[in-house]
Amino acid sequence: MPALILLSSYLLGSLVSGVLYSRARGLDIRGRDLPGASGTYRQYGAAAAALVTGGDLLKGVLAALIARQFAPELGWLAVLGVVLGHCYPVFFRFRGGAGIMPLIGALLILAPLTLLVTLGVAALVIPAYRAWGQRRVGLNAVPFAAAVAVPVGLLFAARYGGLPELLAGGAVMAARSVQLLLRPEGAA
């Protein structure tokens, strides 16, 4: 069962909405930007970004629901798989996004209170980073805020629940954010 949960979640994660959307428009967004909501917004506008956000959230929700239905104790494995698939999608030469929306979707089902605290910290970090650090660092504000908010969320999750899920998805997402910081793909 663990292998099935991991594989199904990874394959769901590998369906990167921003890449699918941009290819339907005749391009590949990864040549210019990251395939997440913010990159899609910059390249295609608000409606496209909303569609991509919904798709990436939905795959996180579906992965969590699959785990909850068949092996609730393996929720962390579903989170790991869906975020890993989004960051390193088998269908798109292992070049995906930062994994934020699939993580949020999965946590919405598996650890909603931990998600709320983590998003609250991110909401505080984003404006500060945009004002003082984004031009110096060069990384999009959302992955940077996630790299700060996830450790705070981990502290909260250790006390109130959701630690394995946040650890699994947060570790992959943090590694991907560092990778993008050191070697950006596109104009993110």
Residue pairs with C-beta under 8 A, 6 or more apart in sequence:
1 70
1 71
1 74
2 71
2 74
2 77
4 70
5 66
5 67
5 70
5 71
5 74
5 77
5 78
5 81
6 77
6 78
6 80
6 81
7 81
8 63
8 66
8 81
9 63
9 66
9 67
9 77
9 78
9 79
9 80
9 81
9 82
9 85
10 81
10 82
10 84
10 85
10 90
11 85
11 90
12 59
12 62
12 63
12 81
12 82
12 85
13 59
13 63
13 81
13 82
13 83
13 84
13 85
13 86
13 87
13 89
13 99
13 102
14 85
14 86
14 89
14 90
14 91
14 92
14 96
15 55
15 59
15 85
15 89
15 91
16 35
16 56
16 86
16 89
16 91
16 92
16 96
16 97
17 35
17 51
17 52
17 53
17 54
17 55
17 56
17 59
18 29
18 34
18 35
18 36
18 37
18 39
18 40
18 52
18 56
18 97
19 28
19 29
19 30
19 35
19 89
19 92
19 96
20 55
21 29
21 40
21 44
21 48
21 51
21 52
21 55
22 28
22 29
22 30
22 35
22 40
22 43
22 44
25 44
29 35
29 39
29 40
29 43
29 186
30 92
30 95
30 185
30 186
31 186
32 39
32 43
32 186
32 187
33 39
33 40
33 42
33 43
33 186
33 187
33 188
34 97
34 98
34 140
34 180
34 185
34 186
34 188
35 52
35 96
35 97
36 52
36 56
36 97
36 98
36 100
36 101
36 142
37 49
37 50
37 52
37 53
37 56
37 101
37 142
38 49
38 140
38 141
38 142
38 188
39 97
39 140
39 186
39 188
40 48
40 49
40 51
40 52
41 48
41 49
53 101
56 86
56 97
56 101
56 102
56 105
57 101
57 102
57 104
57 105
57 108
58 105
59 82
59 86
59 102
59 105
60 79
60 82
60 83
60 101
60 102
60 103
60 104
60 105
60 106
60 107
60 108
60 109
61 105
61 106
61 108
61 109
62 105
63 78
63 79
63 81
63 82
63 102
63 105
63 106
64 75
64 78
64 79
64 82
64 105
64 106
64 107
64 108
64 109
64 110
65 109
66 78
67 74
67 75
67 77
67 78
67 110
68 75
68 109
68 110
71 77
75 106
75 110
75 164
75 165
76 164
76 165
76 167
76 168
77 168
78 106
78 110
79 103
79 106
79 107
79 110
79 165
79 166
79 168
79 169
80 168
80 169
80 172
82 102
82 103
82 105
82 106
82 169
83 99
83 102
83 103
83 106
83 168
83 169
83 172
83 173
84 99
84 172
85 96
85 102
86 96
86 97
86 99
86 101
86 102
87 96
87 97
87 98
87 99
87 172
87 173
87 175
87 176
88 94
88 95
88 96
88 176
89 95
89 96
95 185
97 176
98 140
98 142
98 143
98 146
98 173
98 176
98 177
98 180
99 169
99 172
99 173
99 176
100 142
100 143
100 146
100 173
102 169
103 169
103 170
103 173
104 115
104 119
106 165
106 169
107 114
107 115
107 118
107 162
107 165
107 166
107 169
108 115
110 162
110 165
111 157
111 161
111 162
111 165
111 166
113 160
113 161
113 162
114 153
114 156
114 157
114 160
114 161
114 162
114 163
114 165
114 166
115 153
115 162
117 152
117 153
117 156
118 149
118 150
118 152
118 153
118 156
118 166
119 149
121 145
121 148
121 149
121 152
121 153
122 142
122 145
122 146
122 148
122 149
123 145
125 144
125 145
125 148
125 149
126 141
126 142
126 145
129 137
129 141
129 144
129 145
130 141
133 144
134 140
134 141
134 144
137 144
137 181
138 181
138 184
139 177
139 180
139 181
139 184
139 188
140 188
143 173
143 176
143 177
143 180
143 181
144 177
146 173
146 174
146 177
147 174
147 177
147 178
150 166
150 170
150 173
150 174
151 170
153 162
153 166
153 170
154 163
154 166
154 167
154 170
157 163
157 165
157 166
157 167
180 188
